[in-house]
Amino acid sequence: MRTLELLAPAKNLECGIAAISHGADAVYIGADHFGARASAGNSVADIHALCDFAHLFGAKVYVTVNTIIYEDELSATQELITRLAEVGVDALLVQDMSTLAMRRVALAKVGRVPLLHASTQMDNRTAEKVAWLRDLGFTRAVLARELSVDEIKAIHEAVPEVELEVFVHGALCVSYSGQCYVSQCLFGRSANRGECAQVCRMSYDLVDADGRVVVKDRYLLSMKDMCHVDHLEQLADAGASSFKIEGRLKDADYVKNVVAAYSQRLNEIIKRRGGDYRRASWGRVDYAFQPDLAKTFNRGYTDYFLRGRQHGLSTMFTPKALGEFVGTVKDLRGDSFRVSGMAAFANGDGLCFAKDQADGSARQGELLEGFRVNRVEGNRLFPFHMPRGLRRGMSLYRNNDVAFGKALAGETARRVVPVSMEFGATPDGFRLAMTVDTGEGKTLEWAVATPFEHQRANRPQEDNIRKQLSKLGGTIFEQKGLTIDQDAKGLFIPSSVLAQLRRDAVEAYGNALEKATADVGLTRDQEGTGAPARFWSEEYKKYPYLFNVANREARAFYEAHGLSGMEPALETAEPRGVVAMQCRYCIRYELGFCVRRGGKKPEWREPLTLRLGDGRGFRLDFRCGECQMNLLPAE
């Protein structure tokens, strides 16, 4: 039986608790420094509180320390990793290899350390790379978003010992993670430092070698959002064990809705597949709303490269949220219009449409216009300002659903842990034991006792014992069953003693958990030394700064593993010649002009250039042998 984990983002403590409460098996969160989302930092105290809450359900907390680390930050990073080890974090997601030495120092000080997860920023796209990470002591690799099911399966079969974490939902970077420098080149803001300027969401002209504008003012690098909710079983069968939702900048409503949708789908798969799979944490979630992924911020959904290369990955007409289709414009009258469709609307809803439509569909190459609904009368809507471009027959999309937002604002889920209880007499008092099923036939058991003089009861005690011990309201527990020893049924025990035993047992759960998980983390003798490092692609050979070495410890690591003469990270120097981005996505293919794959023969003359409004841009280098597109700074 394989364990499946739903991994959710946590912008902060509130979002982390929401994720666990709505069914996540683990959350990933950034500390106050060195996470790949600079604006999503949290104090170690909040991370500690999140660990305490998550561990109640057997859920895990992973902390992102996945930026490259500058020389003057080594001591601060060391201090952070040691503090995270002290508060019980379950794993560290890292990019910079200097963190491996820091983790060994933390182990010596604390005695136990978090597991090592290789962040997707480490560019994990081959079995060879994952095997190398395994030999270094990494227990998990976060795979590149671009991989297909077949590629994931091949990695799992080659390196079955390593857990494979795959992205299943959320915004997509157009570049292989950790290999994008366009923000650094244009604005001095490094994606490898958590400061990405979202250059892929900007509009460009596509210009050919003769200076002719092939495509004007479109979002040529803006991807739709990923959605694999219908492919979880396929991914699990391929060997993926952790399903990651993107969104460490998202609010709690996003987390609630998306986590609930994916958790319910995973439960359906596990129920149908019998003994094949189990969840990584325990407890049951009762929901007070019906999740709907169409109502959460999205730019339109794609399964990306899951089934191989496909058209329709980008959203060239807008980088903003499209939302759910809600109907078409039936007619317009003065300051209002009617909608043909089954959707119900509310005052304040946000709607949008694609301008200049000829056939009512949101085609690529068109721009999006949004507006707010001021008043609703049935299917007649009165906008705050009537959009000038709205016409009869146009498709409408809702990107802000007021009613759904109100539903998410309240208490939307409750996670409970079913517990079996046993009550009996001891030689000098009474004992209450609790048992939680943690899956795969394993249980967590603990007990408390209290001294109390035995006295024969004048009347039956069983009903009152059951009544008092079942009062678990206000706790995470739900009574699954209660067994009472026959001897105890005839002994008098006051309700106050029963209540105290119940409270003591509930409080003792934390200690039982701590003892059960005392061996979490790798000890020194379990760490690997690793095989020699490799140039993971031709780009690494040509541009050694792609290893992102920004400090002496990282450089020493690679030199110890057989690589020398490496150039420093782009953020700390100016290497000669730059590849600013590596993409599996291909503009030429997306536009229908990949001759190798049956596309039309283009009329333009290459090389092509992506040009921003200020004239700066990037030359496109089509590596057709590898089916890859690189961006090079335009001269």
MARTORNU-606549 format. One record per residue (C-alpha): x negated, y, z negated. Coordinates in steps of 0.05 Angstrom, whole numbers, plus 5000, padded with zeros to 4 digits. Each point is the difference from the previous one (the first is absolute). Example, Ala and Ser with C-alpha at 12.3 -4.5 7.8 and 13.67 -1.06 7.14 Angstrom:
2
475449104844 497350695013 
END
This chain:
635
500050005000 497150675021 501050654963 502750605037 499050714974 504050635017 495150584990 502950694993 497050704999 500050434938 499150755007 500450064925 502349634937 507350135016 499449695070 496149424972 505349834949 505450085053 496249515046 499449474946 507250104978 502549905071 496349365013 492750145016 495049474978 494350505000 498750745010 494050395024 498650684972 494550535004 496050254941 498350734993 494149935047 497349565056 506549745030 501550065074 505850484986 496750604967 506750314981 502649374965 495749954938 501949754931 496950014931 497249364971 505050074944 505849965050 496849415034 499449664932 507450124988 501649715068 495849384986 503849894934 506750045036 498149595060 496949444960 506649894963 502449685065 493549675020 499150565052 493250295016 497050705006 494650145051 496250655001 497250325063 492750204995 499549975075 496650655022 492750055018 496250264940 495050575003 493349974964 502150494945 506349594986 496849344982 500150104925 507250255000 502149405041 496449544952 503650314942 506749935035 499149275017 497949844928 506250364973 504549635049 497149344977 501450204928 507450145012 501449335034 500450185074 500749355041 495950195062 496150555033 500950175074 493250245023 496550245063 493250244976 495249434985 497050384942 506149804960 497649284996 494150204957 504550454958 504749434988 494349584972 498250564952 507350034978 500049254988 494050054954 503450554960 507249744998 499249255007 505349945055 501150385064 505350075054 499849565062 497050285064 504650155059 496950245066 503950615021 502450055072 495250595003 494649475005 502549835070 502049274988 502049725067 496049365010 499249334965 492550124999 500950654960 504849674951 495349424989 494450484985 504450364949 501749334968 492649854990 499250674965 505449834949 506150335031 506349614986 504350385049 499350375066 505050525023 500449875074 500250515056 507150205018 498749855073 499449244993 505049525031 503149404965 495349545039 493950404978 502249994927 501149255005 493049905029 496850394943 503949614948 498149335030 492650215004 499850304929 505749694960 496850184933 501250755010 506850304988 502450395061 503750644988 503950285060 503750655009 507449885014 503350694995 498750745006 496050515039 494649775048 493150285012 498449985074 492749834985 497049394967 499650224927 493350244976 497950135072 503650675011 496050655000 504350465041 502350394939 492750074978 497850225069 505450525008 501250274930 494549724955 505349594963 498049274994 505049435003 494849584964 500650504943 507550004997 500650685034 502849815068 502950605038 504949565037 497050175068 503749415031 506650374985 497950615041 502050145072 495149955058 499450115074 497349415038 495150285052 496449635056 492950095026 502450545049 503250414945 507049805020 505049944943 502949305006 504450044937 501750674968 500750154926 501949314973 498349604937 495849505037 496849694939 506149994954 502249294984 506949774979 500549704931 498849264987 505649544979 498949264992 506049844956 502449505052 493149675007 498149854927 501049255008 495849995063 494450384964 500449544939 499549395045 493950315033 496550054932 501550704975 501150004925 501150744984 504950455037 498050724993 504750605006 496550645020 501750664966 495950254941 502550705015 507349795001 505050154945 503849514955 506149975046 495849735057 496849494954 506749774972 503349905068 494249675036 497849554943 507249764989 500949845074 493549605005 500949664932 506849755018 497549745067 494249634966 504849684951 504349765058 494049675033 497849674936 506949734985 500749725070 493049705003 500749604936 493249844970 495750345052 499450684968 501050374934 499650724977 493750254967 503750304940 506149814960 506750284979 506650135036 502150675029 507250225000 501350565050 505250554996 499450205073 499149685069 493150165029 499950265071 493350125035 503350435054 501550524947 492850074977 495250495034 497649695065 497750215069 503549415031 497649294985 495149545036 496949334985 493650295030 495349455025 503249444961 502149655064 494250265041 499550635042 506750335016 502750665026 503850494957 495250054941 499750764999 505050554988 497450525048 505950474995 499250154925 495849804940 505950114954 505449534974 505249795050 504549634951 506049555012 504550045061 506950254977 503850115064 500750465060 502850705009 507349925021 501750735011 497950704978 504550574977 497650674976 495949894937 501349254994 499849345038 502949304994 496049354996 502049355033 497849424956 501349644934 495450404955 502650404941 496950684986 499050454940 498750744990 492550115004 498349425046 494150125046 501049825073 495750055061 500249885075 495149985058 500450645040 501150025075 502949305004 502949785065 503049344977 501050094925 493949594978 493850224962 494949875055 492650124992 497650665024 505850384970 499950444938 504249904938 504550544971 503049944931 505650354962 503949954935 507449854994 503550544959 507049714998 503449345018 507249895020 500649275020 495849925062 499850755014 493550314976 498650744987 492450135003 496850554960 497950285068 502849715063 494149715041 499850345068 497449375036 505549544975 504349715055 505649505009 497549285004 493550124963 497649474950 499650234927 495349744947 500450124925 493450114965 502850234934 506049624970 502750394941 504649444976 494449495001 495450484964 505150084944 500649244995 492449954991 499850554948 503449594946 498249344968 499249565062 497049354973 498549624936 494749474996 500949474946 496049414977 504249374984 497549704935 501549344966 500350024924 499249474946 501950134928 498249544944 498049924927 492849994975 497949734931 500450704971 504750375046 502250055072 496750035069 502250295067 496449785064 500750305069 498249725068 499650355067 499549635066 494250325039 500749565061 496749385030 502149604939 496150464953 502950334939 498050524949 501749804929 499450374933 503349984932 501050404936 501949784931 502550304935 500049734929 506949924969 502349544944 504249445027 507249994974 505649555021 505350415037 507150024975 502650065072 497449845070 494350465022 499449825074 504750525028 496650574963 493149755018 501950015074 503350684993 494150344967 494549695043 503750165065 499850754986 494550155050 503050655027 494850555007 494549485015 497649705064 502549324979 506449625017 501649374961 499749395045 501649514945 499549894925 498549354965 501149964924 496949444959 505249594964 496750114932 500450765009 507549995013 501549814929 495550524967 502250704981 496450575036 502250734997 501450395064 494550494981 494849454999 502349745067 499750705030 493050104974 497749345028 502950205068 496450674998 493549684979 500549495057 501350555051 494050404975 495549395000 500949915075 494650515015 494949624959 501949355034 498950325067 493350284981 497549324977 502649675063 496450495046 493650074960 496049665056 502350485054 494150275040 493749695026 494249854953 492950135021 498649285019 505949995047 497550585042 496849835066 493650295029 502650015071 497149825067 496250505042 504250585026 501850035073 501450525052 507549865002 500950275071 496150335056 502050674970 496549844935 493549865038 500550655040 502650434943 497149734934 503450564960 506449595008 497749614938 501850654962 493850004956 500250644958 495549844940 493649644981 503549414967 503949845063 493850065042 496249544953 505649495004 499749965076 492549995001 500249424951 504749655048 495550065061 501950675031 495050585003 499350655037 507350174990 502450705013 503650364943 507550085000 502650525049 502650414941 492950094973 496150125065 500750145074 498449345036 498050035073 506049815042 506749874967 505749535010 505550384964 505449465001 500949275019 507049775019 503449375024 505650475023 498750245071 503050635030 498949745071 503949374984 505450374962 501250465060 500649395046 493450075037 496149394977 498749655066 497149394964 506749884967 504550145059 500550754994 500150515055 493650255031 498850704973 499250605045 495550374952 492449985000 496549794936 497350144949 506250244965 499850514944 504850134943 500250764991 502950394942 503150695008 493550334979 496149655055 496449494956 501149275012 497449305013 498049605060 503349325008 495349415009 504049395022 496449364978 504349545043 495749384987 501850054926 506950315014 498050604957 500450755009 494750444968 500250754990 493550395011 499350754986 500950385066 493950385022 
END
